[in-house]
């Protein structure tokens, strides 16, 4: 399961042509905007999840250190 990395440029061109045929040229800016917003929200959520995970690790390490020092 290679994901999007295995599609390559020819595959992306074919996908774009199919999208153009199905939705038409007038809808493409709307679709592009929606995809862009979705990706930016996903990235924002991923960053927040990673930051929360790092905070949790720091808290656990502090608690472990306190127990070791006691």
C-alpha positions in Angstrom: 0.0 0.0 0.0 2.1 2.8 -1.3 -0.4 5.6 -0.8 -0.3 8.8 -2.9 3.5 8.6 -3.4 3.1 5.7 -5.9 0.6 7.5 -8.1 3.2 9.7 -9.9 2.7 12.6 -12.3 0.9 10.7 -15.1 -1.6 9.4 -12.5 -2.2 12.8 -11.1 -2.8 14.2 -14.7 -5.4 11.5 -15.4 -7.2 12.2 -12.0 -7.2 16.0 -12.8 -8.7 15.3 -16.3 -11.4 13.1 -14.8 -12.2 15.7 -12.2 -12.4 18.4 -14.9 -14.7 16.3 -17.0 -17.0 15.4 -14.1 -17.3 18.8 -12.4 -16.5 21.2 -15.2 -14.1 24.1 -15.2 -16.4 26.5 -13.3 -16.4 24.2 -10.2 -12.7 23.6 -10.0 -11.8 26.7 -8.0 -14.5 25.8 -5.4 -13.2 22.2 -5.2 -9.6 23.4 -5.0 -10.5 25.8 -2.2 -12.4 23.1 -0.3 -9.5 20.7 -0.6 -7.0 23.4 0.5 -9.1 24.2 3.6 -9.5 20.5 4.5 -5.7 19.9 4.2 -4.9 23.0 6.3 -7.4 21.9 9.0 -5.9 18.4 9.0 -2.4 19.8 9.4 -3.5 22.1 12.2 -5.2 19.1 14.0 -2.1 16.9 13.5 0.2 19.6 14.9 -2.1 20.1 17.9 -2.2 16.3 18.5 1.6 16.1 18.4 2.0 19.0 20.8 -0.5 17.5 23.2 1.4 14.2 23.0 4.7 16.0 23.8 3.1 17.7 26.7 1.8 14.4 28.1 5.3 12.9 27.8 6.9 15.8 29.7 4.3 15.5 32.4 4.9 11.7 32.8 8.7 12.2 32.8 8.4 14.8 35.6 6.2 12.4 37.6 8.7 9.6 37.1 11.6 11.8 38.2 9.7 12.9 41.3 9.1 9.2 42.2 12.8 8.4 41.6 14.0 11.3 43.8 11.6 10.3 46.7 
